[in-house]
Amino acid sequence: MAAMQQEHLRPVTMAEQGELKAVVKASSERVDRVRRATALLAVAGGQTFSTAARAAGYRSPGAVTYLVRRFNRAGPVALEIKAGRGRHPTYDAAARARIVATAQRAPDRKVDGTATWSLSTLERTLRREGLPRVGATTIRRVLGDAGSSYQRTRTWCPTGTAQRKRKAGVVRVVDPQTEEKRGPSTGRTGSPRRPASRSGARTRPGPTRRSPEQGPVGRRSARRSDCPTSTCAAGRPSS
């Protein structure tokens, strides 16, 4: 462990200590920043790199060594993620602006092959115009971030706006009561259940009894000889 502490922490000023403590106490700070500030405060308080690593939640004291090295060179900037790390955005601001501009313009029937935009037609047009790997999911996310939504007229427009045909041409109409009309829930409510009876009492069908005079199931009528009221020869009393 002694080899890991060859990098000593420089003297921390009062302003830097106040900034580190504010980061640790803040409830809205990111977890990575809180961990780095906790480790630096522990080392500044005289604790070893191993103890500081356990206090900050690191698995190895090597992370504290690298953190101390960055703090000695850059100060509290060491709390931030180092430049160049993390996933780089696939589409820059220019590409995202092109997606939004394409969705807001009117499509050309001959070139774009459609009269109204959809995710599939936007994807095909954008791939032809310089974004060969853009997908429908990315288009939907970019348009959503820009404040656009898919309307019933199968066009992408900013929320609260719509395109209407007038004598002078197609104009964009803005609804000033968009937020008021947008309710807290858009789910469909079910119809109320009707009671089983007017009185409200529960009723259930009773057991079905078979008549003793009813013939077997499937026959049209009972046998005449089995009927006690039959007037046939078999039912006449002998004289």
C-alpha positions in Angstrom: 0.0 0.0 0.0 3.0 2.3 0.6 3.7 2.3 -3.2 0.2 3.6 -3.9 0.7 6.7 -1.7 3.8 8.1 -3.4 1.5 10.8 -4.7 0.9 13.2 -1.8 -2.0 15.6 -1.6 -1.0 19.2 -1.8 -2.3 21.6 0.9 -6.0 22.3 0.4 -7.2 25.9 0.8 -10.1 26.9 2.9 -12.1 27.8 -0.2 -11.4 24.4 -1.8 -12.4 22.6 1.4 -15.7 24.6 1.5 -16.4 23.6 -2.1 -15.7 19.9 -1.4 -17.9 19.9 1.7 -20.7 21.6 -0.2 -20.6 18.9 -2.9 -20.7 16.1 -0.2 -23.7 17.7 1.6 -25.7 18.6 -1.6 -28.6 16.1 -2.2 -28.8 16.9 -5.9 -25.2 16.2 -6.8 -24.2 13.3 -8.9 -22.8 10.2 -7.2 -19.5 10.3 -8.9 -18.8 13.9 -7.8 -19.8 13.1 -4.2 -17.4 10.1 -4.2 -14.5 12.1 -5.4 -15.1 14.9 -2.9 -15.5 12.4 -0.1 -12.2 10.8 -0.9 -10.3 14.1 -1.2 -11.7 15.3 2.2 -10.7 12.0 3.8 -7.1 12.3 2.5 -7.0 16.0 3.4 -8.0 14.9 7.0 -5.0 12.6 7.3 -6.5 9.3 6.3 -4.7 6.7 4.2 -5.7 6.1 0.5 -7.2 2.7 1.5 -9.4 4.3 4.2 -10.4 7.1 1.8 -11.3 4.6 -0.9 -13.5 2.6 1.5 -15.2 5.8 2.7 -15.9 6.9 -0.9 -17.0 3.5 -2.1 -14.1 2.7 -4.4 -12.8 -0.9 -4.7 -9.2 0.0 -4.9 -7.0 2.8 -3.4 -5.6 3.3 -6.9 -8.6 5.4 -7.8 -7.8 7.7 -5.0 -4.2 8.0 -6.2 -5.3 9.1 -9.7 -7.8 11.5 -8.1 -5.2 13.1 -5.9 -2.9 13.5 -8.9 -5.6 15.3 -10.8 -6.5 17.5 -7.9 -2.9 18.5 -7.4 -2.8 19.7 -11.0 -6.3 21.1 -11.7 -7.9 21.7 -8.3 -11.6 21.2 -7.8 -12.0 20.6 -11.5 -10.8 17.0 -10.7 -14.4 16.3 -9.5 -15.6 16.5 -13.1 -15.4 13.6 -15.6 -12.2 13.8 -17.5 -12.6 15.2 -21.0 -12.8 12.6 -23.8 -14.4 10.0 -21.7 -18.0 8.7 -22.1 -20.0 8.0 -25.2 -19.8 10.6 -27.9 -23.0 11.7 -29.5 -23.7 10.0 -32.8 -25.3 13.1 -34.4 -24.1 16.6 -33.7 -26.1 19.8 -33.6 -26.0 20.2 -37.4 -27.4 16.7 -38.0 -30.1 17.2 -35.5 -31.1 20.5 -37.0 -31.3 18.9 -40.4 -33.7 16.2 -39.0 -35.9 18.9 -37.6 -35.9 21.0 -40.7 -36.7 18.1 -42.9 -39.7 17.1 -40.8 -41.0 20.7 -40.8 -40.9 21.2 -44.5 -43.6 20.0 -46.9 -42.5 16.8 -48.7 -42.2 16.6 -52.4 -44.5 13.9 -53.9 -42.1 13.0 -56.7 -38.8 13.2 -54.8 -39.9 12.0 -51.4 -42.6 9.7 -52.6 -45.2 10.9 -50.1 -47.6 13.8 -49.4 -47.3 13.7 -45.6 -44.3 12.7 -43.4 -44.1 9.6 -41.3 -41.2 8.0 -39.5 -40.5 5.6 -42.4 -40.6 8.3 -45.1 -38.5 10.7 -43.0 -36.0 7.9 -42.5 -35.8 7.2 -46.2 -35.4 10.8 -47.1 -32.8 11.6 -44.5 -30.7 8.6 -45.5 -30.8 9.8 -49.1 -29.8 13.3 -48.1 -26.7 12.6 -46.1 -27.6 10.6 -43.0 -27.2 7.0 -44.2 -27.5 5.4 -40.8 -30.2 7.4 -39.1 -33.2 5.3 -37.8 -36.8 5.9 -36.9 -36.1 5.8 -33.2 -33.5 8.5 -33.5 -35.8 10.7 -35.6 -38.6 10.4 -33.0 -36.2 11.2 -30.1 -34.7 14.3 -31.9 -38.1 15.6 -32.9 -39.4 15.1 -29.3 -36.4 17.0 -27.9 -37.2 19.8 -30.4 -40.8 20.1 -29.1 -42.5 18.4 -32.1 -45.1 15.7 -31.9 -46.9 13.4 -34.4 -50.3 14.9 -35.2 -53.5 13.2 -36.4 -53.0 14.8 -39.8 -49.8 12.6 -40.1 -47.5 15.6 -40.0 -44.8 16.5 -37.5 -45.6 19.9 -35.9 -44.5 21.6 -32.7 -46.9 20.8 -29.8 -49.9 23.2 -29.8 -49.6 24.1 -33.5 -51.3 22.9 -36.6 -51.2 23.6 -40.4 -54.4 24.9 -42.0 -55.3 25.6 -45.6 -56.4 29.2 -46.3 -57.0 31.2 -49.4 -53.5 32.6 -49.2 -52.0 29.1 -48.7 -51.0 26.8 -45.9 -50.6 28.7 -42.6 -49.6 27.6 -39.1 -52.1 28.1 -36.3 -51.0 28.2 -32.7 -53.4 27.3 -29.9 -52.7 29.5 -26.8 -54.6 27.0 -24.6 -52.5 24.0 -25.3 -51.4 23.4 -21.7 -54.9 23.9 -20.4 -56.4 21.4 -22.8 -53.7 18.9 -22.1 -55.2 17.0 -19.1 -53.2 15.0 -16.5 -54.3 11.7 -18.1 -55.0 10.6 -21.6 -56.2 7.1 -20.7 -59.6 5.9 -21.8 -62.1 5.6 -19.0 -64.4 2.6 -19.0 -68.2 2.8 -19.0 -70.0 2.4 -15.6 -71.3 -1.0 -14.8 -75.1 -1.5 -14.8 -76.7 -3.2 -11.8 -78.1 -6.6 -12.3 -81.6 -5.6 -11.1 -83.4 -2.4 -10.4 -83.8 -3.2 -6.7 -80.1 -3.9 -6.4 -80.6 -7.4 -4.9 -78.4 -10.1 -6.2 -80.2 -12.9 -8.2 -78.9 -16.1 -9.4 -80.6 -18.8 -11.5 -81.9 -21.8 -9.6 -81.3 -25.5 -10.5 -83.1 -26.8 -13.6 -85.4 -29.8 -12.9 -86.5 -32.2 -15.6 -90.2 -32.9 -15.9 -91.1 -36.6 -15.3 -93.2 -36.5 -18.4 -90.5 -35.1 -20.6 -89.0 -37.5 -23.0 -85.3 -38.2 -23.6 -83.2 -35.4 -24.9 -83.2 -35.4 -28.7 -86.6 -36.9 -29.3 -89.4 -34.8 -30.6 -92.1 -36.3 -28.4 -92.6 -38.9 -25.6 -93.7 -42.5 -26.3 -97.5 -42.8 -26.3 -97.4 -46.0 -24.4 -95.6 -44.2 -21.5 -98.2 -41.5 -21.3 -100.8 -42.3 -18.5 -103.5 -40.3 -20.3 -103.2 -42.1 -23.6 -106.3 -43.5 -25.2 -104.6 -46.1 -27.2 -105.4 -49.9 -27.0 -102.5 -50.5 -24.7 -103.9 -48.0 -22.2 -107.6 -49.1 -22.4 -108.9 -51.1 -19.4 -109.8 -54.7 -20.2 -113.5 -55.5 -20.1 
